[in-house]
Amino acid sequence: MIKKSFRIIDRIFAFVEDWSLFLTVAIALTTAMANVILRKTTSINLYWSDEVVRKVIFFSTYVGCSAAIRKRSLIRIDALPQLMPVLRKPLTLFSHLVVLLFGATMMWLGYQLTRQVYLDEYARTATLQIPEWYFYAVLPVIGFMMSVRTFIVMIEDWRGPLKD
């Protein structure tokens, strides 16, 4: 029952991560290429394309954090567990706990920041005038996704893979 629930959550999160990254990077790439082509071949300049690319980098960085947990690709120092294999499990647990703390911090501070920016009627992007709180709302959502993914990885480390 729990394995099935975790697999469903994993599939939903993977779908959201993969497609949101694909769509945002495709939009940024198309916008940047169109701007370069128009700038070099005509006198037209898409003044807002740099802002789109900047926001996509912001978004893809955070969504990539959750995807990195799924693929177990987070940066970690592994020299000590290689020298003393007995420390592998405690250090892995410590790493997971630190990621859970980071996810909780992102949820809490991201919510506070999103709320503050939402209440500021002048907080809009410079060129497209999109409310900034849309972008800050990514922080608590990704903090939640990172925490859930880390929890799933911790259970896989403890009980074995959920692939049954």
N, C-alpha and C positions, 0 to 999 in steps of 0.2 A: 504494500500500500504506500509506504513512504518512498520507496524507490520509484514507483510510478508517478507520484506527486513531484518528486525532484526532477524526473525526466521531462515532465510537462513544463515545469518552470524553466528548466534549462532550454528547452526548445523555444519557448516564448521569448526568453531573453536573447537567445541566439538570433532569432528572427528579427527582433527589434534592433539589435546591434548591427547585424549584417546589412539589413536594408537601409537603416538610417545612415550608416557610414557610406554605403554605396550611393545613395541619393544625394547626400550633401557633398560628397567629393565630386560626383559627376556634375552637380550644379556649379561648384567652385571652378572645376576644370573648364567647363564650357564657358563660363563667364570670363575667366582669365584669358582663355584662348581667343574669344571674341574680341575682348578689349585689345589684345596685342595685334590681332589681324586688322581691326579697324584703325588702330593708332598708326600702324605702319603703311596701310594702303590708302587711308583717307585722312581727313582732319577731324574725324569723330573720335571722341574719347569717352568711354564709359567710366565716369568719375566714381561710381559706386562699386565697381568690381573689386577694388582693394578691400573695401569693407566686407563684402560677401566672403572673400577668401579668408580674411582675418577671423570672422565669426565661424567659418567652417573649421579652421584650425583649432579654435577654442572648443568647439563641439566634439570634433573627432578625437582630441586629446583625452577628454573625459570618457567618452564612450569606449575608446580604446583601452582604458584602465579596466573596465568590466570585461572586455573581450580577452585581455591578457590574463585575467584570473581564470577564465574558462579554459584557456590553453596552457595554464600553469607557466606563464612566461614572465612573471614578475621578476624584477631584478632582486637578487639576493646574493649574499656572500656565502660561498659554499666551500671555502678552503678549510674551515674548522671541522665541518662534518667529514671531509675527506681524510683529515689527519686523525680524527677521533670519531669513528662511525657511531659510537654509543650516543653521541650528541645530536645525531641527525633528527630523531623524533622530537626531542625537546626544542631544538632550534626551529624546526618546521612549525611546531605549535606556537612558538613565540612569534614567528613571522605571520601566521594566520591571525593571531590576536592583535598584532599591530595593524594589519589591514582592516580588521573589524573596527578597531578604534578610529582609524582614518575614515572609514565609511560612515561611522556614527558622527564623527566631527563634520564630515561633508554634509550629512543630512541636517544636523543642527545649525551649523553656521550658514549653509546654503539656504535653508529656509528663512533664517533671520535676514540675510542679505536680499533674498528675493522679495520678502515682505517690505523691506525698506525701500527698495528700488520701485516696487509696485506703487507705494504711496507717494513717490516723487513724480509729479505729473510732467516734469521736464526731462526725465531720464529717458532719452530716446537716442537711437543711433544717429551719427552725425549726418549722413547723407540720405539714407532711406527713411529715416524718422520712424523706425520700428521701436516699440517699447522695449527697453533693455531687460525688463523682468522676464521676458520670454527666454532669453539666453541664460539668465541666472537661475531659472527654474530647473535647468539641467542638473545643477549641482546636487540638490537633495534626491532627485530621481536616480542619478548615477550612484550616489552614496548608498541608497537602498539596494540597487542592483549589485553593487560590489559586495555589500554585506551578505546578501542572500547567496551570491556565488561563492564567497569565501566559506560560508557555513556549509554549503554543499560539498566543497572541496575538503573541508575538515572531516565531514562524515565519510567521504570516500577514503580519506587517509586512514580513518579509524576502522571502517567496516569493509573496505574494498570497493572496487568500481561499481557504479550503478548501472552497468550496461546489460544486466540480466533481463 
